[in-house]
Amino acid sequence: MGVATMLAASATFAAGCGNDTTGGSGSGGSELLVGVDYPRSDTDFWNSYITYVPQFASELGIDLKTTNSQNDIANLISNTQTFMSQGVKGVVMAPQDTAAIAPTLAQLDDRKLPVVTIDTRPDTGNVFMVVRADNRAYGTKACQFLGTKLGGKGKVVMLQGGLDSINGRDRTEAFNECMQRDFPGITVFGEATDWKADVAASKLQTRFASDPDIKGIYMQSSFALAGTLQILKQRGLQVPPTDPTHVFVVSNDGIPEELKNIGEGLIDATVSQPADLYAKYGLEYVKAAIEGKTFQPGPTEHGSTIIQVRDGLLEDQLPAPLVTLDGAPIGGEPTTKFDDASLWGNNG
């Protein structure tokens, strides 16, 4: 499943619920029968993705078999076995444990079944294409926003995702590196949460108890949104940015609730991770793989860039803007206003 030359990095694409269901015509013998595993359904972001997949599958003429691994690698491995027994021609998945999926990818490769991963990139093994945004840029954008708003001094909490995921590692490393380089006067408290809302809330509460002068929070995903807002409210810290006690909050996903919260002044920014485009291009690339198309690094017609991560592994890095209240530049970089119609979170 190595990826070699490009038909056209800009090939014209069109591109793609429930547990173990069938979309399209549902024909088991379909040349475009694709298995899509949803990684979880306990966040607004992933529920939005789940909604988009059948819409794009219908546009592409793809028949679907879907499962939900519920953030459990054992479930994902089992679901993949089910897909193979159902005769799928390709698989789209978003492994949350990016190391443990390697043997399953090797098995799919042996069977000449192309795999597209969305949102995450496997630590080892080859897939036809990785569809995600630049997760290091997520961490850097959050750092630049908080560092600028805090004037380069103070304390911030980073509610990390799972460090068994490349996403959690990328966001964490980039945030820390940016802070050390550009804002050395800021103290960062990294709190590992394993992408769990209750863990995030508990650790944030504990951190505030020991360091009540926290001035910034970076949530690596909107899973921590509700708990963070509740804690700030309890502590009387839901005040305007002009108030010296204001705690600046940056989230990561771009769900409708985050955009609404920015407009209401409850949080200050988010990075809009493209749930719609994950569904669209995940399905487009698996269809392209089934049809024998290939790609190479370079710009695409849909405003992204394909990069070569390592030998035989390409990644289409989709745009993910920093969203703010006023859309003003931060650290010399542009941001997008929270009510911009181009944001998927405003079009649900």
N, C-alpha and C positions, 0 to 999 in steps of 0.2 A: 504494500500500500504506500510505497514511497511516492513522493510527489516530485515530478520532474518538470518538464517544460510546460509552458503555459499555452493553452488554447488562446486565451486572452484573459489577463488578470481582470479585465473589464468585461468579460463575457456577459451578454445580456441575460439577466436573471428575472424571474418573476418571483418568489419563494414563500414555513410552516407552522381526550380528557378523561379524568376518570381513570380507573385502574383496569388495565388489560382490556381496552376497548378497541373497536375498529372504526376508522373514518373512511371517507371516500366511498368507493364501491364495496370495500370490504372483501374483495376477492383474495383468497389465500394464494392464488397463483399469480397475482399481479406482479408485473415487472417492476412496479414502483411501490411495493409494500415495504414500509419503513417502520422500524420499532423506535419509539421515543420514550425514554425513561425520564420522568419528572423527578428532580432530586428531592423535593419536599413541597408541602402545601400548607406550611404554617406561617408564611409571611405574605404580605400583600404583593411583594415583588414577584415571588414565584407563582402566586395565584394568577397574576396578570400574564405571566409567560404561558401558563397552562391555557389561558383563554385564547392567546394569540396563535398557538400551534395549529389547532384544527382549521382556523381561518386561512392561514397561509398554505396548509396542506391542500385544502380545497382548491385554492387558486392554482396550485401547481399540478393538480391531478395525482397527488400522492395518497395512497391508502395507508392508514395508520393502525398500528398496534401500540397501545400506550400502557405504561406501568408507572408506579410511584414508589421510589425506594425509601422515602421518608428519612433521608439523611443517614442511611444505614448501608455501609458498603456490602454487607452480606446480602441485603435485599437486592442491591444493584446487580451483584453477581448472579443471584438466582433469577432475577428478571431477564438478564441477558440470555441465560440458558433457555428461558421460555421463548424469547424472541427467535432464537435459532431453531427451536422445535416448530415454530409457527411459519418458518420459511421466509423470514424477512430478507430483503436484499441489501439492507444497510441499517445502521443504528445511529441515533443521536442520543447523547447522554451528557450529563453534567456531574461527573464524579466529585464528591465533596472530599473524599480521601484520595488525594491524587497520586499516592504511592501504591496503595493496595490494589488499584485497578489494573496494574501491569499484566498479571497472568491472564486476565480476561481479555485484554486487548490483544495479547499474543494468540489466544484461541480464536478470536474473530479474524485476525490476520491470516491464520492458517486456513481458515475457511473462505478466504477472499471476500469477506464481508466488510465493506468500508465503514469507518466510524468517523463521525464528526462530534467533537466535544464542544459544548458551549459553556461559557462562563469560566470554566477551569481548564487547565492544561495538565496532562499527565506528566508525572516526574520522569518516567521512563516509558519506552514503547512508542510506536508510531501510530498516528491516526491520519486520515485524509486531510483534515483541516481542523484547526482550533478557531472557534469564533468567540472572541471576548474583546473587552476593551483593555487598554493599558492600565493594569491595576497598580503599577508603580506610580503612574500619573495621578491616580486617585489619592494616594498617600501624600504626594507632593502638593497637590492642589489644596488639600485640607490643611497641610502645614503652612503653606503660604498665606491662606486666609487667616488662620488663627494667629500666626506669628505677626502678621501685619496689624490685625485688630488689637492685639495685646501690646503692640509697640515693642515687641522683642523681649518682654520680661513677664514673669509670672509662672503659674503652674497650670498644666493641662493634663487631662486624663484621656488616654486612648483606650477605648473599649475594643479590643482586638477580636477578630473572628477566630476560627480554628487554625492553629499553626500547622496542622497536618494537611492544610489546603494551601496550594500555591497562592491563592488570592489573599489569604490571611498573612502569609509571609511577605508577599509583594507590598501590600499596603503598609504593613508594620515597618519593614525595612526602609521603605522610601520615606515614610513620615519621620522616622528617627534620624535618618541621614540628612534630610532637609533641615530638621530642627538643629542638629549639631552643627551643620555648616552655616546656616543663615540666621539662626536665632539661638545662639548658645546661652543667652540669658534666661531661656525658658526651660523649666524642669518638666520632663514628661514622665508620667506614671502609666506604664503599660499594664493593662489588666486583661489577661486571657479569659475568654468567655466561651469558646467552642461554639460560637454562633447561637448561644442559648440566652433567651431574654431574661430568665430568672437569675441566671448567673451574673449577667451584666448589671442588673439592677442591684443585686446584693453587693457586688464589688464596688459599684459607684457609691452606694450608701456608706460602705465602710471607708472608702477613700475620703469622702466628705467629712466623716467623723474625725479622721486623723488630720486632714488638711482642709479646713473650712474655707480657705482662701483660694480654692480652685477657681480659675477664670476662663477655662476653655475645656470643651469636650469634643473629641473626635469619635464618632460612632462608625465603625467600619461597615455597618449595614443597618437598615431600618428596623431590624429585629429588636434593637435596643431602644427604639423611639419612645414607646409608651412608658416604659419604666423610667427613662431619663426625665421625661416631662413631669411625671408624677413626683419624682424626688425633688426637682427644682421647685415645683409648686409647694411641696411640703416645707421647704426651706425658705420660702418667701423670695425666691430668686427669679421669678418670672417677671422681670422688669425690662423696660426699654434699653436699647444699647447705650443711650445717653446717661443712664444711671450707672454710677461707679461700681455697683454690686452686680451688674449684669454678667452672666456667664455666656460666653459665645459658644454656640453649638453648631458643629458641622456633621451632617449625616452622609449616607452613601446609598443611593438606589434611585431616587427620583420618583418615588411613588406619589400618587395624588395627595395623600395625607401630609407628606413632607412639604409639598409645594403650598398646600393650604396653611401649614404651620409657619412657613416663611412669611406668607402674606399677613398672618396674624401676629407676627413678631415672637412666636414661641421658640423657633429655632432661627438660625441666621443663614445657613447655606446647606446645600447638598450637592453631591455629584450624581448626575443623572445617568444611571447605568441602563443601557437600551434593551429593556425586556422585549419590546416588539421586534427589534432587529436581531436579537438572539434567535427568536423563533423563525423569522424570515430567512436569515442567511444560513442558519443551521440546516434547515430543510433544503434550501437551494444548493448548498454544497454537497449534501448527501445524494441529492438527485444527480448532480453533475458527476459525482463519483460513480454512481451506478451506470451512467451513460458513457463512462470512459474518458471524461474530460480531465485535464490536468491544469495546474496553475504554477506560477513562479512568483517570487517576491516582486513587489512594486505597488504603485497606486492603483486603486480600483475606481470604477465609475460611481460607486456609492459613497465616496468621500472618506474612505478608509485606506489603510496601507497594509498589504500582506508582507510579513517579515518571515525570515527563516530563523526559527528558534534554535534548532540544531539539525544535524543531518537528517533529512527525510521528514522533518516536521515544520509545517507552515502554520502561521497564525494570522488571521485577519483581525486587525486591531480597529474596532469600531470607535467612532467618536463618542466621548462622554463628557459633556460640559459641566463646569462648576456653575451652580445656580444660586443666585443671590436675590435680595430684595429689590435692588435698584439696577442690577445688570452692569454695575460699574467695574472697571478693571481692578484686579487685585495683583499686586506685585508685578505690574506691567502686562499681565495676561488677561484676556477678555473673560467675562462671565456672561451668563444668560439670565435675563430677568425671569422671575418665578412664574409669571403668567404668560410667557412666550408660547404661542400656539404650536411651535415646532417640538415642544417637549411631549414625549409620549404620555407622561403623567397628566397632561392637560387634555388628553384626547380619549380618555377611557369611557 
